[in-house]
Amino acid sequence: MLDEYEVFLFTRELSNLTKDYPTCTDSLTKEKVYQQMELLREVLRLHDHSEFKSSLQ
């Protein structure tokens, strides 16, 4: 499970990548940025899901 600071860092990094993605012109770099964004989204989604699940128990 992530702590609050880690969630903050992941969210900030995702925000930065999202801002940079449209301006990226190199296709290989753009693909890597996209993969990073997807990975961060998945980690945050799993964290949200685990928070919800633990609150139910």
C-alpha positions as CSV (number, residue, x, y, z in Angstrom):
1,M,0.0,0.0,0.0
2,L,1.2,3.5,-0.8
3,D,1.5,6.2,1.8
4,E,0.2,9.8,1.2
5,Y,3.5,11.1,0.1
6,E,4.0,8.4,-2.5
7,V,0.5,9.0,-3.8
8,F,1.3,12.7,-4.1
9,L,4.5,11.9,-6.0
10,F,2.9,9.5,-8.4
11,T,0.0,11.9,-9.0
12,R,2.4,14.8,-9.6
13,E,4.5,12.7,-12.0
14,L,1.4,11.6,-13.9
15,S,0.3,15.2,-14.2
16,N,3.7,16.3,-15.5
17,L,3.8,13.5,-18.1
18,T,0.3,14.3,-19.2
19,K,1.3,17.9,-19.8
20,D,4.4,16.9,-21.8
21,Y,2.8,14.1,-23.8
22,P,1.1,16.2,-26.5
23,T,4.3,18.2,-27.2
24,C,6.5,15.2,-27.6
25,T,7.6,14.8,-31.2
26,D,9.8,11.7,-31.1
27,S,7.6,8.6,-31.5
28,L,9.8,6.3,-29.4
29,T,9.9,8.8,-26.6
30,K,6.2,9.4,-26.9
31,E,5.6,5.7,-26.6
32,K,7.8,5.5,-23.4
33,V,6.0,8.5,-21.9
34,Y,2.6,6.9,-22.7
35,Q,3.7,3.6,-21.0
36,Q,4.9,5.5,-17.9
37,M,1.5,7.3,-17.8
38,E,-0.4,4.0,-18.0
39,L,1.8,2.4,-15.3
40,L,1.2,5.3,-13.0
41,R,-2.5,5.2,-13.6
42,E,-2.6,1.5,-12.8
43,V,-0.6,1.9,-9.6
44,L,-2.9,4.7,-8.5
45,R,-6.0,2.8,-9.5
46,L,-4.8,-0.3,-7.5
47,H,-4.1,1.9,-4.6
48,D,-7.6,3.5,-4.7
49,H,-9.1,0.0,-4.9
50,S,-7.0,-1.3,-2.0
51,E,-8.0,1.7,0.1
52,F,-11.7,1.1,-0.6
53,K,-11.3,-2.6,0.1
54,S,-9.5,-2.1,3.4
55,S,-12.2,0.4,4.5
56,L,-14.8,-2.3,4.0
57,Q,-13.1,-4.8,6.3
